[in-house]
Amino acid sequence: MAAGTTISRAPDARFLLSHPAHFIALGFGSGLAPKAPGTFGTLAALGLYWLLALVLPPLVIAFVGIPLFFIGIWASGVAARNLGVKDHGAIVIDEIAAFLPLAALASASLPLQLVAFGLFRLFDIWKPFPIRMFEQRLEGGLGVMFDDVIAACYAYLLFLVVIIVQHKFFQGAA
């Protein structure tokens, strides 16, 4: 498939493998999930965290999200253009790049990672102000990527509250 081709059907394995940007944008295949591709993209980020944690400390993994964000701008821009849709649901590199630092922050335990996962999915789906505004106004790959970064910031702030409450009320009583 030519890089400039626009398709109107759902992306498939052929589309995924037809261009490196498609492979990246579709979350290495996780975006091809028939239901809830954003959730599967976030799960892919969690799996990526666990793989990277075998060789890197959490702080380094958190910073991996920065170049991944810029690669995601390029990849999601190419994939969206080739799909003919501004932000196709199968494009999940935005979830991966935005959630990876949050997964690293929650690295202390699986329950904390699940809390971070739930909070991120909540804000990514709910899209409180100004997330939806940025999603609608920003074009191209930046528009695809930026709203998830804001959702991750909301999740991060609420995650900090959860950690503080847990420490203050449950750790102190032990």
N, C-alpha and C positions, 0 to 999 in steps of 0.2 A: 504494500500500500504506500503510495507516495506521501511524503510528509505534508503536502499541502491539501490532501484529500479531506473532504468533509463527509462524515457519515451520519446517518440519522438513526441508526439502530444502536442498541446497547453494545458497549464494547465487549469483546470476547478475547479468548487466548490469542487469536491471530493479531488483533489490534494491540494487545499487551506486548507482544514480541516484535511488532513491526518497527519500533523506534525506541531507543534508550529512554527518551523522555516519557513515553507511554508506560514503560516498565516502572520507572520511578514514580510517576504521577499516580498510577494505579496501585501504589503501595506494594510493589513486587508481586502483585496478584491478589492481595487482600481486598482490593476495591471491586473485584469481580464477584464478591458474595452477592447472591440474589436478593437478600434482605439485609437491611442495616449495614451497608458497606462502611459507613463512618465508624460504627462500633468495631467492625473487623479491622479497620485501619488503626484504631486505637489499640486493639489487641496486638496488632503487628508491632506497634511502637513498644508495647510492654515486652513482647518477645525479643525485640531488638535490644531493649535495655538489658534483659537477662543475658543475652549473648555478649554484649559489650562489657557487662559487669564481670565476666570471666577474666578480662584482661585490663580493664580500666577502672579507676575509682569513680564514684558517683559524680563528683564535681566536673571531671573531664567529660563524662557522658552528657551532663547537662549542657556543656558548651558545644557539644557535637550538634545540638539543635540549631546553632547559629548558621554554620555553612549549609546545613540541611534545609534551612528556611530559604536561603538564596538559590540553592539548587532546585528547590520546590517551586519557586517563582517561575524559573525557566521551564521546568518539566510540566507543571500544571498549565502554563500558558500555551505550550505546544499541544498538549493533549486536549485542552478545551477547544482550541482552534480547530484541531482535526476532528473532534467530535461534533463541532458546530453548536456547542452549548457553553454558556458563560462559566458555569461551575457544575459539571456533571457529578452526580452522586458517587460515581466510581472513582473519582479523583480523591484520593485519601492521603496523599503526601502531606497535606495541611494538618491532618490529625496527627500523623506520625511526628512531624517536626515540632508541633506545638506541645504534644504530650510527653515527648522524650525527656525534656528537662524536669517536668513534674514527676515522672516516674523515678528519675534520679533523686529528686528531693525526698520522695517517699520510700527510698531504698531500705529503710531500717527494718521493714517487715512487710510480708504479703498483705496483712489486713490494711496497713496504711496505703499500700499501692492500690488496693481495691477501693478505698475511700477516695483517693486521688482520681482513679479511673471514673468512678461514679460522678464525682463533682465535675470533671472535665466533660463527660458526656452530657450532664445536665445543662451546663452553660452552652455547649456547642449546639444542642438541640433547641434550647429555650431562646437563645440569642437576645439577652436583655440589652438595653441601650448602653453603649453606642454600636454594639456588634452588628446588628442588622443594617444600620446606616452605612457602616464601612463596607459591608458585603454588597450593598446596592450601588455605592458610589465609586468604589475602586474598580478599575478595569484590569483585565488580563490576569496573569499569574499572581500579581500582588493582591488583587481582589480575592482570589481563591485562598491565598495563604493568610492574609492579615486578620480576618475575622476569627480564625481559630487561635491565633496568638492572644487576642483579647479574651477569648473564652478561657484560655489557659491561665491568664492573669487573674480573672475572676475566681477560677478554681483554686489557684495558688493562695489567694487571700483568704478564702473560706477554709482551705486546708490548714493554714496557719492558725485560724481560730480553733479548728478541731484539735490541733496539736496542743495548743495552749490550754484549752479546756480539759483535755485528757490528762495533761501533766498536772495541772493545778488541782483538779478534783479527784482524779483516780490514782495517780502515782503518789500523791502526798498522803493518801489514806492508807497506803500499803505499809 
